[in-house]
Amino acid sequence: MKISIIVLNYNTKKITAETIKSVYKYPPDVTFELIVVDNASTDGSRQYLTNLKKKYSFRFIENKRNEGFAKGNNLGIRSAKGTDIILLNSDTKVTRGALSKMYEYSRKLPSVGVIGAQLLNSDDSVQASVYRLPTFLRTVKHYWLNDKTLLDKYAPQGNIPIEVESVVGAAMLISRDALNCIGLLNEKYFIYFEDLDYCRAVKENGLKVYYIPEAKIYHLHGASGKNLASNENQWRRLIPSSKVYHGIMVYYLITVVIKVRQQFDKLNKHV
């Protein structure tokens, strides 16, 4: 088995179904399996997706609790038989050749740890899906030295694979080398930052993160995470994840840097 494709569902049965259909419409040209993990949905996903299995062949794993993005995907990864893993958000649709290109480049490029696809908006425009890894120093430069490119997502230009620092986890290949030396997604994150964390670990372990513009995948941005975070304000999910990523001390230093800058700007407006 070459590829295990994992889709995590939480109260998104209809768009999850579209993701599944797109995988079978444009499957990779190597052996693969599709694993759908349900994170204790309450919208009838269990019956809906069970019925869908009559037409499409995939393994269905039911989680007893909504344990977040990392734990839900890890359930799928643990049961995966593929050499490489491709994580697909439930709000994605693959295009022709996208999955094959991701796998092809995982064999061709040196020291592959993670590969990110080019994400597209519904109007075919390219979605910003690459990050420079956030640090305290970069936060200072971004907010105080007007280097506004450091912390913003961006889309690399050109049509050839390029090494980057991190990619959005909506359509992300994790190589067997990465799994062997890093392991699963960090389950300290409920949602947000787990993709940045994994890409950081990839680089710390001497592997590389690549962005592949030839692998094009539509992404209905935010649709899967909206329900995954239950009914709480999603902003409140960012805070504990940021604390885990940066560490408590650096998180509060960053918070001070941002808030002082905000107050500084307010004062200047009244001068």
N, C-alpha and C positions, 0 to 999 in steps of 0.2 A: 504493500500500500504506500503510495507516494505522498498523498496529501490528505489530511483530515481537516475539513471545513467545519467550523463551529459557529453557530448562530445562537445568541442568547435572547430569549423572549421574556418580556414581562408586560402583560396587558397590552401587547401590540400585535395581536393575532393576525390581523389583516395585512399589515405591512410586512410582518414576518413571512406570511404566505407568499407575498410578492418576491421577497428575497430568495426563498426556496425555489420558486418557479424560475427565477432568473439564473440560478445555479444550474438547473437542469436544462434550461434553454441554451446556455453557453457554458457547458461543462469544461473543465480542464482536459487536455488531451493525454493525461496520464491517469493511472488508477487513483481513485479518491473515494472518500466516504463523507457523508454529511451528518453532523450531529447537531440536533436542536435541543437546547437546554431550556426548560421552563422554570422560572424563578418564582414558583407559587403564585401564578397569576390568578386573578379573581374575575376575569372577563370572559370566561368560558374557553380559554385558550386550549385547555387540555382536550376537550372533545373536538374542537375545531381542527387542531393540528393532528389529532389521531385520525380524523376523517381524511385529512390531506395525505396521510401516509398510504392510503389505498391507491393513490395515483403516483406519488413520488416516494422513492425509497430513501428513507433516512432513519437514523436512530433517534429515539425520543427519550430524553432523561428528564424526570420530574424532580425538582427540588422541593423539599417540604416547607422551606421558608424563603422569603426574599432576602438573600444574603449579599446582594450587591453584584456589581459588574465583575470584579476580580474572582470572587468565590464561584460565581455562576459559570464563568468561562473555564475556571480550573476544573470543575466537574467534567466538562467536556474534554479538556486536555488530558486528564488522568485516564480517561477511557479510550483515548485516540490511538489508532493503530498506524497512522501515517508517519512517514519520515519527517515531514514538515507540517506545521499547523498554520492554517489561515483563519484568523478571527474576522468575522463579518458582523457588523452591527445589524440589527433587525430592520434598520431604516436604509439599507443599501440595496442596489440592484447592479449586478455585474453586467458587463458588456462583452461582446465577442472577443475571445482571446485574452481577457484580463487575467483570469486565474492561471492560464498556461504561461503567460509572460512572467508572472510573479514567481512561479516555480522554475521556469527556465533561467531566470536571472539568479535565483538562489543557488544554482549549480555553476553559473558562469562567473559571477563576481567574486572577488577574493574576500575571505573572512566574513561572510554574511552572518549577521545575527538577527536583524530585522529588515523587512522590506515593506515599504508603504506604497500603496497604489495612488494614482492621481484621482482625487475626488472631484466629482462634477456636481454642480447645481442642476436643478431640473431644466434650466434654460440652456444647458450645455456649457455655461461658463465654468472656469476652473475655480475650485474652492481652495482657499488657503488651508493647508493641512500639514505644514511643517513648522516646527519650533526650534529655536535655539534654547538650549536648556537654561531655565531660569536660575539665577544665583543672586546673592546679595549685591555683589559688585555690579552686575548688570542692571539690577533694580535702581541702584544709585545713578548709573549712567543714563538709564532710560528716563527717570523722573527729574534729575537735576542737571544733567549735561546735554539734555535734548537729543540724545541718540535714540530716536523713537522707533528704530528698527529692531532693537534688541529683544524685546519681549512680545512682539506681535507675531501672530501666525502669518506665514507667507506661502506663496506657491513658486517654487523655483522655475526659472525660465528655461526654455529649450526642450528638446525631445529625447535627450539621452539620459540614462541613469546617472544619478549624482549622489555622492555621499553627503549625508546631512547629520544633524545632531539628534533629532527625534522627529517622529511622525505621529499623527493622530491615529488612535487605535481602531478607527471605524472599519478599516480594511487593511489588516496588518498580517504579514507572514512572519512567523517565528521559526527559525531554523532549528534543526536537531542539535547543532553545536551549541546554540543559545540555551536550549532546554537542558542539555547535559551539564553546562557549567553554571547556569543561573537558576534554572528550575522554573517554577510556575510564576504567575502574576502575584504580586505582593498583596496578600489578603488583609493587610491593615487598612487598605483603601476600600471604602464602600463603593464610591463612584468618583471619578475625576482623579487625575494625576497618575493613575496606574500605568498609562502608556508612557508618560514622561519618565516615570521611575524605571520601567523596564528598559527603555532606550538608554538611560543613564547607566544602568547595570551592564548593558551590552558593551558600551564603550569602556567601562571600567575593567571589563574582562578581555579586552583586546580584540573584540569583534567590531563590526561596522553596521551602521544603519544606512539604508539606501532608500531613495525616492525614485520610483519607476513611472515616468509619464506615459509610457506605452500601455500600462495597465490602468484602464479607465473604469471607474466604478461610480455610479450615481449615489449620492448621499443626501437624504432628507434630513438635514442637520438638526440634531436635538430631539428628533421624534422618538427615538428609543430611550434616551435618558430621561425624558420628561416623566414617564411612568415609572421607570426604575427607581427613582428617588421618592416613590410614594407620593403623598400629597403635600409634603413639606416644601418650603421655599428652597429651590435648588442652590441658591447662594449659600445657605447654611451647610450644604454638603461640601462646598469648596473649602471652608475654613478648616475642619478637621483634616481633610486630605492635604491641604497646604502645610499644616503643622507636621504631618507625617513626612512629607517630602523634604521640607527644609530643616526640620528639627524645631523644637519649641523656641529656643533662643533666637535663631535666625529668623523664624517666622515673625516674632515680635519686633525685631529690628527692622525687618522689611515693612511691617505695618506702620511703624513710626516714621520711616522714610517717606512712605506714601502719604500719610496723614499730614505730616508737616508740610509737604509740598502742596497739598490741597489747601491748607490754611494760608500758606504763603501766596498762592494764586488768588484766593479770596481777598486778602488784604490789598494786593496790588490792583484789583479791580476797583477798589474804593478810593484809591489814591489819585 
